[in-house]
């Protein structure tokens, strides 16, 4: 969530993916579902994310005429870019889970929003939110943006007062609420991966709290604006100077336009900053002038 964090203990896209995978496999195992399918979806769900998280994603969506969504780019990577452009031989369920893991703001656990997803895809979708809410909350405490006593009382009372308890309580509740997925209840109902009413309410309260106090302020701040500037510079520069993009992108991407998107979206925060500074020194000053404290 934090843009180009300097500290070594903040969550990154990689650590987030590992956490999602761990949570998802735990739920799949408890419900006697396909752990390997669940893990494949979880490992691939964020492959297509741009640098600077969702700020970078929104910027790329504005810059690229064809639009941009990280979930579509993740699918593009496994279907068209991997193995020198031939793609990976993945099941439809893996590809569908990767494509549809993203969640709108608000109630994303309603049956309509998941009816087309496999149970394993639903697990990854909910595990993604469980993981990022908890590690983003921990990072917000670490950065001094929030303190534990600022959380809504419902969150602490229902989900728990520590990181470990919140994760455990959410996962345990998902397993208990979704027990029909095991096939052992004989209820005849179509199983859905969800949460109990009480935990679901606290979960949404926490999610809205994070949007209002962390996610949207982070996007609108100085670093968010600088990230947008960096994305704009990178896109315009490589559109005009395609020869500077590594040759393998031209071979795998099939078009000069998509080579630009594929190259930039595959950058990490810090690599994007270094490239932008090389093109136009000073553009990323709010990032480069920071100091670790």
C-alpha positions as CSV (number, residue, x, y, z in Angstrom):
1,X,0.0,0.0,0.0
2,X,2.8,2.5,0.9
3,X,4.4,4.0,-2.2
4,X,8.1,3.1,-2.6
5,X,8.6,2.5,1.2
6,X,12.1,3.0,2.5
7,X,11.9,0.7,5.5
8,X,12.7,-3.0,5.2
9,X,9.7,-4.2,7.2
10,X,6.9,-2.7,5.1
11,X,4.8,-5.0,2.9
12,X,5.7,-5.3,-0.7
13,X,3.9,-6.9,-3.7
14,X,5.9,-10.0,-3.1
15,X,5.3,-10.3,0.6
16,X,1.6,-9.6,0.0
17,X,1.4,-12.4,-2.5
18,X,3.1,-14.8,-0.1
19,X,0.6,-13.8,2.6
20,X,-2.4,-14.2,0.3
21,X,-1.1,-17.7,-0.7
22,X,-0.6,-18.8,2.9
23,X,-4.1,-17.6,4.0
24,X,-5.8,-19.0,0.9
25,X,-4.1,-22.5,1.2
26,X,-5.1,-22.6,4.9
27,X,-8.8,-22.0,4.0
28,X,-8.7,-24.4,1.1
29,X,-7.2,-27.2,3.2
30,X,-9.7,-26.7,6.0
31,X,-12.6,-26.9,3.5
32,X,-11.2,-29.9,1.7
33,X,-10.9,-27.9,-1.6
34,X,-8.1,-27.9,-4.2
35,X,-5.0,-26.5,-2.6
36,X,-2.9,-26.5,-5.7
37,X,-5.5,-24.6,-7.7
38,X,-5.9,-22.1,-4.9
39,X,-2.1,-21.6,-4.6
40,X,-1.8,-21.1,-8.4
41,X,-4.4,-18.4,-8.4
42,X,-2.9,-16.7,-5.4
43,X,0.6,-16.7,-6.8
44,X,-0.5,-15.2,-10.1
45,X,-3.1,-12.7,-8.9
46,X,-0.9,-9.6,-8.8
47,X,1.7,-10.4,-11.5
48,X,0.4,-7.5,-13.6
49,X,0.5,-4.8,-11.0
50,X,2.2,-1.6,-11.9
51,X,4.7,0.2,-9.8
52,X,3.2,2.5,-7.1
53,X,0.2,0.1,-6.5
54,X,-3.2,1.3,-7.3
55,X,-2.0,4.9,-7.9
56,X,0.2,3.6,-10.7
57,X,-2.7,1.4,-12.0
58,X,-5.1,4.4,-12.2
59,X,-2.4,6.4,-14.0
60,X,-1.7,3.7,-16.5
61,X,-5.4,3.4,-17.1
62,X,-5.6,7.1,-18.0
63,X,-2.4,7.0,-20.1
64,X,-3.0,3.9,-22.2
65,X,-5.7,4.3,-24.9
66,X,-6.8,0.7,-24.3
67,X,-7.2,1.2,-20.6
68,X,-5.4,-0.8,-17.9
69,X,-6.4,-3.1,-15.1
70,X,-3.8,-5.1,-13.2
71,X,-6.0,-8.2,-13.1
72,X,-6.2,-8.2,-17.0
73,X,-2.4,-7.6,-17.1
74,X,-1.8,-10.5,-14.7
75,X,-3.8,-12.8,-17.1
76,X,-1.9,-11.4,-20.1
77,X,1.4,-12.3,-18.5
78,X,0.5,-15.9,-17.9
79,X,-1.4,-16.4,-21.2
80,X,0.7,-14.4,-23.7
81,X,4.1,-13.2,-22.2
82,X,5.5,-16.1,-20.3
83,X,7.7,-18.7,-22.0
84,X,9.0,-16.2,-24.6
85,X,5.5,-15.3,-25.7
86,X,3.9,-18.7,-25.8
87,X,2.2,-18.5,-22.4
88,X,1.7,-21.0,-19.7
89,X,-0.5,-24.1,-20.0
90,X,-2.9,-23.1,-17.1
91,X,-6.4,-24.4,-16.4
92,X,-9.4,-22.2,-17.1
93,X,-10.1,-22.0,-13.4
94,X,-6.6,-20.6,-12.7
95,X,-7.0,-18.0,-15.4
96,X,-10.5,-17.1,-14.3
97,X,-9.5,-16.7,-10.7
98,X,-6.6,-14.4,-11.6
99,X,-8.8,-12.3,-13.8
100,X,-11.6,-11.9,-11.3
101,X,-9.8,-11.5,-8.0
102,X,-10.3,-7.7,-7.9
103,X,-12.9,-6.3,-5.6
104,X,-15.0,-3.1,-5.7
105,X,-15.4,-0.9,-2.8
106,X,-18.4,-1.9,-0.7
107,X,-20.0,-5.3,-0.3
108,X,-18.0,-7.7,-2.5
109,X,-19.1,-10.8,-0.6
110,X,-22.6,-10.8,-2.0
111,X,-23.5,-14.0,-3.9
112,X,-24.0,-12.1,-7.2
113,X,-20.4,-10.9,-7.1
114,X,-18.9,-14.4,-6.9
115,X,-21.5,-16.7,-8.6
116,X,-19.3,-17.2,-11.6
117,X,-16.1,-17.9,-9.7
118,X,-14.9,-21.3,-8.5
119,X,-14.7,-21.9,-4.8
120,X,-10.9,-21.7,-5.0
121,X,-11.2,-18.4,-6.9
122,X,-13.6,-17.1,-4.2
123,X,-11.0,-18.1,-1.5
124,X,-8.3,-16.1,-3.2
125,X,-10.5,-13.1,-3.6
126,X,-11.4,-13.0,0.1
127,X,-7.9,-13.9,1.2
128,X,-6.5,-11.0,-0.8
129,X,-8.6,-8.6,1.2
130,X,-7.8,-10.3,4.5
131,X,-4.1,-10.0,3.8
132,X,-3.9,-6.5,2.5
133,X,-6.1,-5.0,5.2
134,X,-4.1,-6.5,8.0
135,X,-0.6,-5.8,6.6
136,X,-1.6,-2.3,5.6
137,X,-3.0,-1.7,9.1
138,X,0.3,-2.9,10.6
139,X,2.3,-0.7,8.2
140,X,0.1,2.3,9.1
141,X,0.9,1.7,12.8
142,X,4.6,1.4,11.9
143,X,4.5,4.7,9.9
144,X,2.7,6.6,12.6
145,X,-0.3,7.3,10.4
146,X,-2.6,5.4,12.8
147,X,-2.5,4.1,16.3
148,X,-4.5,1.1,17.7
149,X,-6.8,3.3,19.7
150,X,-7.9,5.1,16.5
151,X,-9.6,2.0,15.2
152,X,-13.4,1.7,15.4
153,X,-14.4,-0.2,18.5
154,X,-16.2,-2.8,16.4
155,X,-13.0,-3.8,14.7
156,X,-11.1,-4.4,17.9
157,X,-14.0,-6.1,19.7
158,X,-15.0,-8.4,16.9
159,X,-11.8,-9.0,14.9
160,X,-9.2,-8.7,17.6
161,X,-6.7,-6.3,19.0
162,X,-3.5,-7.7,17.4
163,X,-2.4,-8.6,13.9
164,X,-2.2,-12.3,14.7
165,X,-5.7,-12.4,16.3
166,X,-7.3,-10.5,13.5
167,X,-5.9,-12.9,10.9
168,X,-6.9,-16.0,12.9
169,X,-10.4,-14.8,13.7
170,X,-11.1,-13.9,10.1
171,X,-9.8,-17.1,8.7
172,X,-11.6,-19.2,11.3
173,X,-14.8,-17.4,10.6
174,X,-14.5,-17.9,6.9
175,X,-13.9,-21.6,7.3
176,X,-16.9,-22.0,9.7
177,X,-19.3,-19.8,7.6
178,X,-18.3,-21.6,4.4
179,X,-18.5,-25.2,5.7
180,X,-21.0,-26.1,3.1
181,X,-18.1,-26.1,0.6
182,X,-16.8,-29.3,2.2
183,X,-19.9,-31.2,1.0
184,X,-20.2,-32.7,4.5
185,X,-23.4,-30.8,5.6
186,X,-25.8,-32.2,3.0
187,X,-27.7,-28.9,3.0
188,X,-28.1,-28.9,-0.8
189,X,-27.3,-25.2,-0.8
190,X,-24.9,-23.8,-3.4
191,X,-21.7,-23.1,-1.3
192,X,-20.2,-19.6,-1.2
193,X,-17.0,-18.5,0.5
194,X,-18.1,-15.8,3.0
195,X,-18.0,-14.5,6.5
196,X,-20.6,-14.5,9.3
197,X,-22.8,-11.4,9.6
198,X,-20.9,-10.1,12.7
199,X,-17.4,-10.6,11.3
200,X,-18.5,-9.4,7.9
201,X,-19.8,-6.1,9.4
202,X,-16.5,-5.5,11.3
203,X,-14.5,-6.4,8.2
204,X,-16.3,-3.8,6.1
205,X,-16.0,-1.3,8.8
206,X,-12.2,-1.8,8.8
207,X,-12.1,-1.7,5.0
208,X,-14.0,1.6,4.8
209,X,-11.9,3.0,7.7
210,X,-8.7,2.2,5.7
211,X,-10.1,3.8,2.6
212,X,-11.0,7.0,4.4
213,X,-7.9,7.4,6.6
214,X,-5.1,5.7,4.6
215,X,-5.7,4.6,1.0
216,X,-7.3,7.8,-0.4
217,X,-5.1,10.2,1.5
218,X,-2.0,8.3,0.3
219,X,-3.3,8.5,-3.3
220,X,-3.9,12.3,-3.0
221,X,-0.7,13.2,-1.2
222,X,2.7,14.5,-2.5
223,X,4.0,11.0,-3.2
224,X,0.8,10.0,-5.0
225,X,1.1,13.0,-7.3
226,X,4.8,12.3,-7.9
227,X,4.0,8.7,-8.7
228,X,1.5,9.9,-11.3
229,X,4.1,12.2,-12.8
230,X,6.7,9.4,-12.9
231,X,4.2,7.1,-14.7
232,X,3.4,9.8,-17.2
233,X,7.0,10.5,-18.0
234,X,7.8,6.8,-18.4
235,X,4.9,6.2,-20.7
236,X,5.6,9.3,-22.9
237,X,9.3,8.6,-23.0
238,X,9.1,4.9,-24.0
239,X,6.3,5.6,-26.5
240,X,8.8,8.0,-28.2
241,X,11.9,5.9,-27.6
242,X,10.8,2.3,-28.1
243,X,14.3,1.2,-28.9
244,X,15.3,1.7,-25.3
245,X,12.9,-1.1,-24.2
246,X,14.7,-4.4,-23.9
247,X,14.4,-6.4,-27.1
248,X,12.6,-9.3,-25.5
249,X,9.5,-7.1,-24.9
250,X,9.2,-6.5,-28.6
251,X,9.3,-10.2,-29.3
252,X,6.7,-11.2,-26.6
253,X,4.4,-8.2,-26.6
254,X,3.5,-8.4,-30.3
255,X,3.1,-4.6,-30.7
256,X,5.2,-1.5,-29.9
257,X,2.3,0.0,-27.9
258,X,1.9,-3.0,-25.7
259,X,5.6,-3.4,-25.2
260,X,5.5,0.0,-23.5
261,X,2.7,-1.1,-21.2
262,X,4.3,-4.5,-20.5
263,X,7.7,-2.9,-19.7
264,X,6.4,-0.2,-17.4
265,X,3.9,-2.4,-15.6
266,X,6.6,-4.9,-14.8
267,X,8.8,-2.3,-12.9
268,X,9.1,-2.1,-9.1
269,X,8.5,1.2,-7.4
270,X,12.2,1.9,-6.9
271,X,13.3,0.8,-10.4
272,X,10.6,3.1,-11.9
273,X,12.0,6.0,-9.8
274,X,15.6,5.3,-10.9
275,X,14.6,5.1,-14.6
276,X,12.5,8.3,-14.4
277,X,15.4,10.1,-12.6
278,X,17.7,9.1,-15.4
279,X,15.3,10.5,-18.0
280,X,14.5,13.7,-16.1
281,X,16.6,14.4,-13.0
282,X,14.5,15.8,-10.2
283,X,11.1,14.5,-11.2
284,X,11.1,12.0,-8.4
285,X,12.6,14.4,-5.8
286,X,9.9,13.7,-3.1
287,X,11.0,10.1,-3.2
288,X,14.8,10.5,-3.6
289,X,15.1,13.2,-0.9
290,X,13.5,11.1,1.8
291,X,15.7,9.7,4.6
292,X,15.3,6.6,6.6
293,X,14.6,7.5,10.3
